[in-house]
Structure formats: structure tokens, C-alpha cells
């Protein structure tokens, strides 16, 4: 096993332990600081470069938000974004095509993560943020997990006073929208 494969596997396990402990303790103990989320998103994207390359996929990013500073807990925020990108890779039968975008939205910052994966049926979409819920994957048997990933995403977003939603077309992909309060110039 290559060193990079081993470090990715270890990172995956650390994230799962962190997520499980959040649910066991009931509190996240966030340590939010003012951060420009664009470099943070770039770092998370870079962490998946090898995995996406191995699958012959692509990940694009378009940072359109003019004001991208928000109060976020760097570790939980990064793990949340990692979770969404990891799912986009895992739930793609073909080479994954992922797009990460940011937008200004009134006094909020919007992050959108889209993929061209297998998608989620409407009846399953209603439950994806529930703890332990796993969407039936049909022929994809290599996807492992405990059904904590998206409930962790929702908890992180909630703890940041934000909102998360998902839309999907089975066979065409899924889009997650995360909206966070933004640190504006007026807050200084």
C-alpha cells in the first residue's frame, strides 16, 4: 500500500471517530474563528486530488463570493466539506465530476457542491440528514459507512447557524447547498 493511500485511510478513520464522538457527547464544542473559506475549500479539494485522479475524474471550483470570510470551526468545517466530496466520489459509478462553488447571497455565504453521481431518489432525499440513515445504493457495494456522514454535515451547519439542503436527479447527480452567516465588512 502506498504511503498516500495509508494516510488517506488513517484520515478517514480519524474523521469517523470525530463524527461518532460528536453524536455520543451531543455537543461539538466549536471553536469558530474568522476565516476566509476559499483557501480552506482549496485545501480540502487538494486533499482529494489523488483519489479523483485515480478514478480518472475531475473536480472544479469556482469561487464567486466576493466576501468569503465567515466564523467557522476550521476542523469541523473542513471535515464537513471532506465528507460531501468523499460521498461525491464514492457514489459515482463513472469517473466522478465534482464542482465546488461559492456565491454571495444577501448577508450570507453560499457554498454549493455538485456531482454527476448516481443521485438520490426523492423519497430517500427527505431522510438523508437523519442519523444512521443510508440511502440504498443498488449495485454499488463498495460504499462503507455508518450513516453518520450527512447527519454530521447537518449538525456542523446547524452549529454554525447555517442551513443545508440537497437536490438530486437519480442517474444525474446531487447538489448540496450550504448557507452560512457571513462576516461582512460592516461587522468590523
Wavefront OBJ file of the C-alpha trace (Angstrom):
o trace
v 0.000 0.000 0.000
v 1.329 3.425 -0.941
v 2.047 5.964 1.809
v -0.654 8.301 0.420
v -3.246 5.510 0.481
v -2.377 4.773 4.096
v -2.607 8.437 5.120
v -5.997 8.773 3.395
v -7.225 5.651 5.192
v -5.993 6.997 8.544
v -7.596 10.405 7.903
v -10.870 8.645 7.084
v -10.802 6.754 10.392
v -9.957 9.887 12.395
v -12.913 11.695 10.793
v -15.264 8.821 11.609
v -14.135 8.751 15.249
v -14.598 12.536 15.463
v -18.089 12.267 13.979
v -19.094 9.427 16.298
v -17.838 11.316 19.355
v -19.918 14.345 18.373
v -23.056 12.218 18.490
v -22.037 10.458 21.690
v -21.335 13.730 23.510
v -24.207 15.668 21.958
v -22.043 18.762 21.645
v -19.434 19.816 19.162
v -17.544 22.348 21.242
v -16.928 24.521 18.201
v -14.050 26.957 18.238
v -15.111 29.370 15.493
v -12.655 31.912 14.145
v -12.866 34.369 11.283
v -11.558 32.550 8.231
v -11.567 33.097 4.514
v -13.231 29.877 3.419
v -11.793 29.968 -0.113
v -8.304 28.779 0.943
v -9.956 26.316 3.320
v -12.033 24.861 0.465
v -8.928 24.757 -1.761
v -7.053 22.726 0.866
v -9.899 20.231 1.185
v -10.126 19.914 -2.609
v -6.345 19.365 -2.833
v -6.629 16.504 -0.313
v -8.819 14.616 -2.796
v -6.665 15.226 -5.883
v -5.057 11.762 -5.900
v -8.296 9.943 -5.207
v -10.058 11.775 -8.039
v -7.096 11.252 -10.368
v -7.109 7.510 -9.574
v -10.772 7.400 -10.620
v -9.980 9.461 -13.758
v -12.427 12.105 -12.543
v -12.318 15.855 -12.172
v -13.038 18.456 -9.548
v -13.577 22.067 -10.482
v -14.019 25.061 -8.264
v -15.491 28.471 -8.893
v -15.127 30.880 -6.028
v -17.564 33.661 -6.913
v -18.196 35.048 -3.421
v -16.656 38.495 -3.101
v -16.814 38.354 0.685
v -15.803 34.860 1.771
v -14.944 35.412 5.427
v -17.112 33.562 7.931
v -16.911 32.459 11.548
v -16.138 28.747 11.270
v -14.535 25.971 13.253
v -11.735 25.011 10.878
v -11.606 21.314 11.782
v -15.335 20.577 11.732
v -15.906 22.776 8.679
v -13.106 21.024 6.756
v -14.403 17.588 7.804
v -17.917 18.525 6.686
v -16.730 19.588 3.212
v -14.487 16.497 3.027
v -17.488 14.347 3.809
v -19.507 15.814 0.932
v -16.657 15.471 -1.568
v -15.908 11.933 -0.377
v -19.572 10.999 -0.910
v -19.489 12.542 -4.381
v -16.553 10.291 -5.245
v -17.972 7.131 -3.623
v -21.408 7.462 -5.187
v -20.171 7.874 -8.755
v -20.141 4.761 -10.902
v -18.365 6.658 -13.691
v -15.323 8.880 -13.199
v -16.551 11.496 -10.687
v -17.215 15.023 -11.884
v -17.463 17.397 -8.936
v -17.921 21.146 -8.800
v -17.452 23.349 -5.718
v -18.775 26.898 -5.940
v -19.270 29.867 -3.636
v -21.704 32.745 -4.003
v -22.714 35.886 -2.168
v -26.296 35.632 -1.010
v -27.527 38.731 0.818
v -25.769 38.648 4.199
v -24.885 35.013 3.795
v -22.250 32.944 2.104
v -23.425 30.077 -0.068
v -21.320 27.007 -0.825
v -22.539 24.567 -3.440
v -21.100 21.102 -4.043
v -22.437 19.256 -7.085
v -21.612 15.877 -8.548
v -22.600 13.739 -11.519
v -23.026 10.585 -9.456
v -25.844 8.092 -9.097
v -28.178 10.617 -7.466
v -30.762 10.122 -4.761
v -34.428 9.256 -5.184
v -36.962 11.819 -3.935
v -38.243 9.531 -1.161
v -34.682 8.988 0.139
v -33.724 12.658 -0.199
v -36.140 13.531 2.620
v -34.189 11.335 5.059
v -30.523 11.749 4.101
v -29.674 14.001 7.052
v -31.089 11.537 9.620
v -28.604 9.817 11.904
v -27.809 6.248 10.724
v -29.885 6.571 7.539
v -28.142 5.131 4.489
v -29.546 5.525 1.011
v -29.931 2.153 -0.721
v -27.183 2.033 -3.364
v -28.320 -0.844 -5.562
v -25.293 -2.165 -7.407
v -22.665 -0.139 -5.562
v -21.347 -2.487 -2.894
v -18.004 -0.850 -2.172
v -19.543 2.022 -0.175
v -18.910 1.600 3.521
v -20.149 3.702 6.390
v -22.439 4.000 9.361
v -24.932 6.558 8.114
v -23.391 9.343 10.192
v -21.819 11.405 7.406
v -24.726 13.565 6.295
v -26.197 13.851 9.786
v -22.748 15.148 10.814
v -22.897 17.642 7.925
v -26.285 18.891 9.133
v -25.056 19.145 12.749
v -21.961 21.134 11.732
v -24.042 23.517 9.609
v -26.647 23.896 12.365
v -23.945 24.633 14.947
v -22.632 27.363 12.601
v -26.164 28.889 12.470
v -26.456 27.939 8.818
v -28.707 25.847 6.595
v -28.059 22.839 4.375
v -30.250 21.381 1.659
v -29.897 18.854 -1.118
v -31.430 18.366 -4.528
v -30.897 15.393 -6.766
v -31.749 13.701 -10.028
v -31.308 9.912 -9.959
v -28.717 8.966 -12.554
v -27.578 12.580 -12.993
v -26.142 13.658 -9.656
v -26.703 15.541 -6.433
v -26.192 19.128 -5.294
v -25.700 20.240 -1.699
v -26.234 23.888 -0.783
v -24.750 25.196 2.446
v -25.625 28.710 3.572
v -23.633 30.314 6.388
v -23.814 33.721 8.026
v -21.004 35.751 6.509
v -18.593 38.050 8.288
v -19.203 41.301 6.427
v -17.123 44.480 6.248
v -19.864 46.168 8.305
v -19.194 43.816 11.221
v -15.736 45.308 11.781
l 1 2 3 4 5 6 7 8 9 10 11 12 13 14 15 16 17 18 19 20 21 22 23 24 25 26 27 28 29 30 31 32 33 34 35 36 37 38 39 40 41 42 43 44 45 46 47 48 49 50 51 52 53 54 55 56 57 58 59 60 61 62 63 64 65 66 67 68 69 70 71 72 73 74 75 76 77 78 79 80 81 82 83 84 85 86 87 88 89 90 91 92 93 94 95 96 97 98 99 100 101 102 103 104 105 106 107 108 109 110 111 112 113 114 115 116 117 118 119 120 121 122 123 124 125 126 127 128 129 130 131 132 133 134 135 136 137 138 139 140 141 142 143 144 145 146 147 148 149 150 151 152 153 154 155 156 157 158 159 160 161 162 163 164 165 166 167 168 169 170 171 172 173 174 175 176 177 178 179 180 181 182 183 184 185 186 187 188
